[in-house]
Amino acid sequence: MHGFCHFFWYNYLIDYRIQRKRKMQLFSEYLRDLIKTKQMSVSLLARLTGVERTLLSKTLTGQRVLPYHALDDLIYHLKLSPEEEKRIRLYYDAQFEKEGIRRSRELIGKMFSDLSCLDLSARAFEETRLLMNIGQYAGERTVFVGETNVQFLQRMVLSEEMSRPDSRVELTVPISDTFLNGELLHRYLDDKTSMEISQIICFDASSTGADINLDNLGRFCRILPVCLLSKQHYHPYYYYDNPTSTRYTDPFPYFLVSHSCVVCLSKDGTCALLLRSPDAVSYYHRYFQTLTEECYSLIQYTSNPLEILNSYQKCTEPDGFYMAMDQPCFGRFYTDDFILSHIRKELPGYEQILGAAMERFSLLRMVTHFYTFFSEAGVKRFLKEGTLDDFPVEIVTTFSREEREGLMRSLASAIRSGNVTGSILREGVFPDYLAVCTSQEHGVGFFTTRQFPLSDALCSVWMKEPNLCRAFHGWMKHLPDSSLTLTAGETADILEKLVNEKEKTNRL
């Protein structure tokens, strides 16, 4: 036992040193590139900054860590631009960061980037009439072997079930099954099905403390697009289990249940058992319902404006507000009179919506930390149209030209002063139809906006699993220091330039 512990600890140290060295190389490589670009010698830079030449040389080869107090001198004497300074500080901080936290940000960033590239204007595929039903295809067979045969069987089950007005599928298939996850995404992208899909997902219970469980985060990132596209017809549940436990004696540990059959699947998805008797279908359906009662609901949906406001409020911490959306959040600058003048009085439940809005924006005016990330295209659209993506004109009236320009100037000034942490997101980083509000403890809200072409109304997807909340909140808080955004100064410059150009055009 002692030998095993020694072996484990030795390998852990080796892995840690490799990761640490790689992070140091990221910093040292970028610093070498900067010195070369600025045409400065190591000797001269060492003399200007007061850093020993030997220490600076070892820093450039990844053998030593530069003292923090020397970083400001390097930035000053290399005459770095705001973007260069931002990157070198990012690489410097990465040297002391846990690898899992960095990888969690990469996973979330990739998910949002993929969502921004998703073509929502075209149909995914054209569904045609099946040439045969499942009974004709299967014949006397009950066992299907081979990945292609198993996938074709699952596709046939989904297509046949979709033809029913009360279509419903229940799954315990793991999220790692990329085929089935892709099928669900395409079915909802095609916008022809309102099939109710429930899925039970196993979450790894091994994460402790502040560590981010990357497996669980990866599972959530794979299903969020399905949640957004399903128009509230996809219902994921989860439970915790030990990842080392495996059902060795069960050749078909997963299953898919429709109205007409059950498809039991092997762990690797290469074999399937087809059950078509009414007794078997009824048994598996009841068994699935029993399982869901022992699971947690992973998300909550709502399309009610009042409930969406409350979801925003739940995601706002007492000392901070953190949001990414195509347009900036101007909530810091809304007065009570401003709110009264813009919420439509003819709305059903007007008094409740007004009260919720007053409470929300009163909190946003007081929070210590106010984070808002947005795109340049979203800012231009706001200046041109005067409407808000997260509250359509059916709820909030259009802002006047003077109000738009005033809000933009207030935001630019607050970003310059540090009263607001605001940055423009680079193109392709974040989808223009989504708003995300994060909290460390109370949940993360994903809100489709009026830019979302496949949604008939506003919809929020609220998630509160603690480990996932920490991951998304960490991604949001890291944005100002990342390469995904412009600097605060660059952002304020663009806002002021756009307002000045708008005013000049209006005068003409």
Secondary structure, 3 states (H helix, E strand, C coil): CHHHHHHHHHHHHHHHHHHHHHHHHHHHHHHHHHHHHCCCCHHHHHHHHCCCHHHHHHHHCCCCCCCHHHHHHHHHHCCCCHHHHHHHHHHHHHCCCCHHHHHHHHHHHHHHHHHHHCCCCCCCCCCCCCCCCHHHHHCCCCEEECHHHHHHHHHHHHHHHHCCCCCEEEECCCCCCHHHHHHHHHHHHCCCCCCEEEEEEEEECCCCCCCCCHHHHHHHHHHHHHHHHCCCCEEEEEEEECCCCCCCCCCCCEEEECCCCEEEECCCCCEEEEECCHHHHHHHHHHHHHHHHCCEECEEEECCHHHHHHHHHHCCECCEEEEECCCCCCHHHCCHHHHHHHECCCCCCHHHHHHHHHHHHHHHHHCCEEEEEECHHHHHHHHHHCCCCCCCCCCECCCCHHHHHHHHHHHHHHHHHCCCEEEEECCCCCCCCEEEECCCCCCEEEEECCCCCCCCCCEEEEECCHHHHHHHHHHHHHHHHCCCECCHHHHHHHHHHHHHHHHHHHHC
